[in-house]
């Protein structure tokens, strides 16, 4: 017979072993966003059933359940971390199964995770969309969420569900429920019409903001998502406008006969950073978003200083400058002090953009071809993420894990919006109705 001490020790070891086995099982149902060689997690996503099929302005609830499932599948697949199996590859489920999954069936599909949900029409005309995530092997619920939306916003409910799944399995912040502004390009290569356009993060709900009479460039969303700042050229003169998304109105912030470039918001929404060339010398300025005030000059070095981007806390600015003889990246305090160079690799560096997490700076590297890369704010850890002919103008997803940019095709000059994650492995093109450039990824929708 074991002594009491040995018996207690054996119980403790048994408990530890049990916890270890459970932890291992749970660990298998996560994804490593930093492991470019990790196998994609298989997730089954049947159509979302409805208890009673009711017509809505966006279609009946049964149809919407299928469409919401499709958007969730597209979102998760686009992250490069998951292998979703959609409603056309698995059987449909009943409303009663939503909270009581038939795990023996799902384990036979090789799915590690299962997303089930429902669509319900409310008496007030809104929709309730339920979203549940299950661990198939352990037959347990991992998370559940419910979203109440207007019928026209059913896609937002789908994005929110995908965001909840992504966050639960990756441990990262969400990014699907967001929007993108970009420059829509049409016409011949030497005489392009460039309009400001906006769309959801997956390319849906696309609309043009400007009519193309004036060339639009370099849009950026305000921190509160209510406005877009962009550069406009009318009669050859550059103007910086703020466009109000809700009202469709725009107001002039500053204009000049001097070449002006790349307006950017401060994190608190009170300032617009931009570059302006005077007598052959280009410097960085900032001006109040209320307009009417004289701009404040921040750089005074001979040469070309351009492309400023604030750190998330507003304390620093990264920019490009040729003061050393070639385009390189520099960081300075937000008042223009403490300037210092951070890029020292071969080639030239341009279009820097600070990550919303604050840990990295994205840039365009020019060394034969144009490639998208990242480095730390101190200049360390430089990594190139793309290797095409001409990739440029990076912009960050709200969670700081994915970068969007535009790619120019050799020969034709056609441009398209692409994105890549920080591993450099998961790269895809975003669908747009016309050629696209100068993308700007906004924050999560409120």
HELIX and SHEET records of a PDB file:
HELIX    1   1 UNK A    4  UNK A   28  1                                  25    
HELIX    2   2 UNK A   61  UNK A   78  1                                  18    
HELIX    3   3 UNK A   95  UNK A   97  5                                   3    
HELIX    4   4 UNK A  103  UNK A  107  1                                   5    
HELIX    5   5 UNK A  151  UNK A  153  5                                   3    
HELIX    6   6 UNK A  154  UNK A  170  1                                  17    
SHEET    1   A 5 UNK A  82  UNK A  85  0                                        
SHEET    2   A 5 UNK A  41  UNK A  45  1                                        
SHEET    3   A 5 UNK A 113  UNK A 121  1                                        
SHEET    4   A 5 UNK A 127  UNK A 135 -1                                        
SHEET    5   A 5 UNK A 140  UNK A 149 -1                                        
SHEET    1   B 4 UNK A 207  UNK A 208  0                                        
SHEET    2   B 4 UNK A 193  UNK A 200 -1                                        
SHEET    3   B 4 UNK A 178  UNK A 186 -1                                        
SHEET    4   B 4 UNK A 435  UNK A 444 -1                                        
SHEET    1   C 4 UNK A 215  UNK A 221  0                                        
SHEET    2   C 4 UNK A 227  UNK A 234 -1                                        
SHEET    3   C 4 UNK A 237  UNK A 244 -1                                        
SHEET    4   C 4 UNK A 250  UNK A 256 -1                                        
SHEET    1   D 4 UNK A 260  UNK A 265  0                                        
SHEET    2   D 4 UNK A 271  UNK A 278 -1                                        
SHEET    3   D 4 UNK A 281  UNK A 288 -1                                        
SHEET    4   D 4 UNK A 296  UNK A 297 -1                                        
SHEET    1   E 4 UNK A 305  UNK A 310  0                                        
SHEET    2   E 4 UNK A 316  UNK A 321 -1                                        
SHEET    3   E 4 UNK A 328  UNK A 333 -1                                        
SHEET    4   E 4 UNK A 340  UNK A 341 -1                                        
SHEET    1   F 4 UNK A 348  UNK A 354  0                                        
SHEET    2   F 4 UNK A 361  UNK A 366 -1                                        
SHEET    3   F 4 UNK A 370  UNK A 375 -1                                        
SHEET    4   F 4 UNK A 383  UNK A 384 -1                                        
SHEET    1   G 4 UNK A 391  UNK A 396  0                                        
SHEET    2   G 4 UNK A 402  UNK A 408 -1                                        
SHEET    3   G 4 UNK A 415  UNK A 421 -1                                        
SHEET    4   G 4 UNK A 427  UNK A 430 -1                                        
END                                                                             
